[in-house]
Amino acid sequence: MRILVEVTEAAARFEELIELVLRGDAIVICRDERPIATLMPIAKTANAELGFLELAAEGRKTVPPGTTSDHSDLYDEHGLPI
């Protein structure tokens, strides 16, 4: 269920809103009846650091060890960004 809550009410009922999020409800925090934020759970399997390291390792597979870049591929023949 999607629940709309004003900022002041969200501050007063934060613990309860956390429980609702864990239950699966979507909490939308509003200011002056306009949505400004969403309260949602962090995925249990999400590990940002591990994901980053896996992507970094994957990206380096095609690059020979010790290779560096001068980033010339980001600029045209006049030195302007592409």
ZIFENPE-V483832 format. One record per pair of residues at least 12 apart in sequence whose ideal C-beta (glycine too) atoms are under 8 Angstrom apart, sorted by sequence separation. I is the first residue (numbers start at 1). J is the second residue. D is the distance in Angstrom with one decimal. If there is no record, write none. Layout:
i=I j=J d=D
i=I j=J d=D
//
This chain:
i=5 j=17 d=6.7
i=26 j=38 d=6.8
i=27 j=39 d=3.9
i=27 j=40 d=7.6
i=3 j=17 d=7.9
i=26 j=40 d=6.9
i=3 j=20 d=6.5
i=10 j=27 d=7.6
i=21 j=39 d=5.4
i=10 j=29 d=5.0
i=21 j=40 d=6.3
i=22 j=41 d=6.1
i=21 j=41 d=5.4
i=18 j=39 d=7.8
i=3 j=25 d=5.6
i=5 j=27 d=6.2
i=7 j=29 d=6.0
i=17 j=39 d=6.0
i=2 j=25 d=7.4
i=3 j=26 d=6.9
i=5 j=28 d=7.1
i=6 j=29 d=7.7
i=7 j=30 d=7.1
i=1 j=25 d=5.0
i=2 j=26 d=4.6
i=3 j=27 d=5.3
i=4 j=28 d=5.0
i=5 j=29 d=5.7
i=6 j=30 d=5.5
i=7 j=31 d=5.2
i=1 j=26 d=7.3
i=3 j=28 d=7.0
i=5 j=30 d=6.8
i=6 j=31 d=7.2
i=2 j=28 d=6.4
i=4 j=30 d=5.6
i=6 j=33 d=7.8
i=7 j=36 d=7.6
i=10 j=39 d=7.7
i=4 j=35 d=7.3
//
